[in-house]
Amino acid sequence: MADLAMIARQTETIVRETAEAAKLTAGRLLVIGVSTSEVIGQRIGTSGALEIAEAIFTGVEKVRQESGFWTAYQCCEHLNRALVMERSAAVAMGLEEVTAVPVPNAGGSMAALAYRKLAEPCLVEAVEAHAGIDIGETLIGMHLRRVAVPFRPSLRQVGEARVTAAYTRPKLIGGERAVYRLEANSEGNC
């Protein structure tokens, strides 16, 4: 049997470190992909577990409530990797809602649980998140903004699942004369 309290603590640590590195605050979005099967040491998509999803959700929510960022939980490929999020966040971000209700066998245990736990959940097809955490190699990269910076949290696993994280930054534009930080007491020549 998996240690659910440990999974919640591991998740909380990873989310907290990622949120700090990404400077996640109110109005910013964290995308989370989870294979609960991988967390318990099974092959992705074979042994979904709602109790594992609950522990992960608990860890995420503890940090989210402190920082105020939004979350989007990625569904599995059976729902084309759509995302579960609060309707208010989707509206604020100008996202188009799609229709489906994730269940463990079509959406995955994590998305199914998030859909039932959020105050007013909805599904959207895609987002451009400010940061992401992938627990169990679920491939969240399609839902990050264009310039993703890999982040190595101090914990590299939740249960038996490998964890990958990233945050994003704005594109650097310009050529050899471009300046990316305004230095104190500096004057630019044009």
Secondary structure, DSSP 8 states (H G I E B T S, - for coil): ---HHHHHHHHHHHHHHHHHHHT--TT-EEEEEE-HHHHTTS-TTSS--HHHHHHHHHHHHHHHHHH--EEEEE--GGGTT-EEEEHHHHHHTT--EE----BTTBB-HHHHHHHHHSSSEEEES---BSEEEEESS---GGGB-SSEEEE--S--EETTEEEEEEEE-----S-TT---S--TT-----
